[in-house]
């Protein structure tokens, strides 16, 4: 009977050592996984910084385009006024009629360019909005991944030998 108890004790010890080995292996793998997730989080944060910088650049571009659009509108308005003045001169001086026609054509081109610039500003604003939405989603996913790693790490700490 004592030999059976001794044999059971030996088997129990081997099982305990085996379980301890499994737990140690899991802890190592958990640590490696935590390191990998932390590295990923660092890379995501770097990506977030790059996206933020890109957003700033896009916002600067949008502002610049708005200023250009405003200036083009002023130029278009001034061109329209000039066209009206040229038309009055054309009524009295026929030799300037070619110049008046050319100015009127340029005014129409400037108005069309102003409309195209306005459409481009709208498109860029929509893209900036989409990037902002993507940033929010990435930030939320990063937070969730961080919480998951922390939870796994806390769970694994309970199994320390």
C-alpha positions as CSV (number, residue, x, y, z in Angstrom):
1,X,0.0,0.0,0.0
2,X,2.9,2.4,0.8
3,X,4.4,1.8,-2.6
4,X,1.0,2.6,-4.2
5,X,0.9,5.9,-2.2
6,X,4.5,6.6,-3.1
7,X,3.7,5.9,-6.8
8,X,0.6,8.2,-6.6
9,X,2.7,10.9,-5.0
10,X,5.3,10.6,-7.7
11,X,2.6,10.8,-10.4
12,X,1.1,13.8,-8.6
13,X,4.5,15.5,-8.5
14,X,5.1,14.8,-12.2
15,X,1.6,16.1,-13.0
16,X,2.2,19.2,-10.9
17,X,5.5,19.8,-12.6
18,X,3.9,19.3,-16.0
19,X,1.1,21.7,-15.1
20,X,3.7,24.2,-13.8
21,X,5.6,23.8,-17.1
22,X,2.4,24.5,-19.1
23,X,1.6,27.6,-17.0
24,X,5.2,28.8,-17.4
25,X,4.9,28.3,-21.2
26,X,1.6,30.1,-21.3
27,X,3.0,33.0,-19.3
28,X,5.9,33.3,-21.7
29,X,3.6,33.2,-24.7
30,X,1.3,35.7,-23.0
31,X,4.3,38.0,-22.4
32,X,5.4,37.6,-26.0
33,X,1.8,38.4,-27.1
34,X,1.7,41.4,-24.8
35,X,5.0,42.6,-26.3
36,X,3.7,42.1,-29.8
37,X,0.4,43.9,-29.0
38,X,2.4,46.8,-27.3
39,X,4.6,47.0,-30.4
40,X,1.5,47.1,-32.6
41,X,0.0,49.8,-30.3
42,X,3.2,51.8,-30.7
43,X,3.1,51.5,-34.4
44,X,-0.6,52.4,-34.5
45,X,0.1,55.4,-32.4
46,X,2.9,56.4,-34.8
47,X,0.4,55.9,-37.6
48,X,-2.1,58.0,-35.7
49,X,0.5,60.8,-35.4
50,X,1.2,60.6,-39.2
51,X,-2.5,60.7,-40.0
52,X,-2.9,63.7,-37.6
53,X,-0.1,65.5,-39.4
54,X,-1.6,64.7,-42.7
55,X,-4.9,66.1,-41.5
56,X,-3.2,69.3,-40.5
57,X,-1.7,69.5,-43.9
58,X,-5.1,68.9,-45.6
59,X,-6.6,71.5,-43.3
60,X,-3.9,74.0,-44.4
61,X,-4.6,73.0,-48.1
62,X,-8.3,73.6,-47.6
63,X,-7.7,77.0,-46.0
64,X,-5.3,77.9,-48.9
65,X,-7.9,76.8,-51.4
66,X,-10.5,78.9,-49.7
67,X,-8.3,81.9,-49.9
68,X,-7.5,81.2,-53.5
69,X,-11.2,80.7,-54.2
70,X,-12.0,84.0,-52.6
71,X,-9.3,85.8,-54.5
72,X,-10.5,84.2,-57.8
73,X,-14.1,85.4,-57.0
74,X,-12.7,88.9,-56.5
75,X,-10.8,88.6,-59.8
76,X,-13.9,87.3,-61.5
77,X,-16.0,90.2,-60.2
78,X,-13.3,92.7,-61.2
79,X,-13.1,91.0,-64.6
80,X,-16.8,91.3,-65.1
81,X,-16.7,95.0,-64.2
82,X,-13.8,95.4,-66.7
83,X,-15.8,93.6,-69.4
84,X,-18.7,96.0,-68.8
85,X,-16.4,99.0,-69.1
86,X,-14.8,97.6,-72.2
87,X,-18.2,97.1,-73.8
88,X,-19.0,100.8,-73.2
89,X,-15.7,101.7,-74.9
90,X,-16.4,99.3,-77.7
91,X,-19.6,101.1,-78.5
92,X,-17.7,104.3,-79.1
93,X,-14.4,102.9,-80.5
94,X,-14.7,100.0,-83.0
95,X,-10.9,99.4,-83.2
96,X,-10.8,97.9,-79.6
97,X,-13.6,95.4,-80.2
98,X,-11.2,92.4,-80.5
99,X,-9.7,93.3,-77.1
100,X,-13.1,93.5,-75.5
101,X,-14.2,90.1,-76.8
102,X,-11.0,88.5,-75.4
103,X,-11.6,90.0,-72.0
104,X,-15.1,88.7,-71.9
105,X,-13.9,85.2,-72.8
106,X,-11.3,85.3,-70.0
107,X,-14.0,86.4,-67.5
108,X,-16.1,83.3,-68.3
109,X,-13.0,81.1,-67.9
110,X,-12.3,82.6,-64.5
111,X,-15.8,82.1,-63.4
112,X,-15.7,78.4,-64.4
113,X,-12.3,78.0,-62.7
114,X,-13.8,79.5,-59.5
115,X,-16.7,77.0,-59.6
116,X,-14.2,74.1,-60.1
117,X,-12.1,75.3,-57.2
118,X,-15.2,75.5,-55.0
119,X,-16.1,71.9,-55.9
120,X,-12.5,70.8,-55.1
121,X,-12.8,72.5,-51.7
122,X,-16.0,70.5,-51.0
123,X,-14.3,67.2,-52.0
124,X,-11.3,67.9,-49.8
125,X,-13.6,68.8,-46.9
126,X,-15.4,65.5,-47.3
127,X,-12.1,63.6,-47.4
128,X,-10.9,65.3,-44.2
129,X,-14.2,64.3,-42.6
130,X,-13.7,60.7,-43.6
131,X,-10.1,60.7,-42.3
132,X,-11.4,62.2,-39.0
133,X,-14.0,59.4,-38.7
134,X,-11.3,56.8,-39.5
135,X,-9.0,58.2,-36.8
136,X,-11.8,57.9,-34.2
137,X,-12.3,54.2,-35.2
138,X,-8.6,53.5,-35.0
139,X,-8.3,55.2,-31.7
140,X,-11.2,53.1,-30.3
141,X,-9.7,49.9,-31.7
142,X,-6.4,50.8,-30.1
143,X,-8.0,51.3,-26.7
144,X,-9.9,48.0,-27.0
145,X,-6.7,46.1,-27.9
146,X,-4.9,47.7,-25.0
147,X,-7.7,46.7,-22.5
148,X,-7.7,43.1,-23.9
149,X,-3.9,42.7,-23.4
150,X,-4.2,44.1,-19.9
151,X,-7.1,41.7,-19.1
152,X,-5.1,38.7,-20.5
153,X,-2.0,39.7,-18.6
154,X,-4.1,40.0,-15.3
155,X,-5.6,36.6,-15.9
156,X,-2.2,35.0,-16.5
157,X,-0.8,36.6,-13.4
158,X,-3.3,34.5,-11.4
159,X,-1.5,31.3,-12.6
160,X,2.0,32.2,-11.4
161,X,3.8,29.2,-9.8
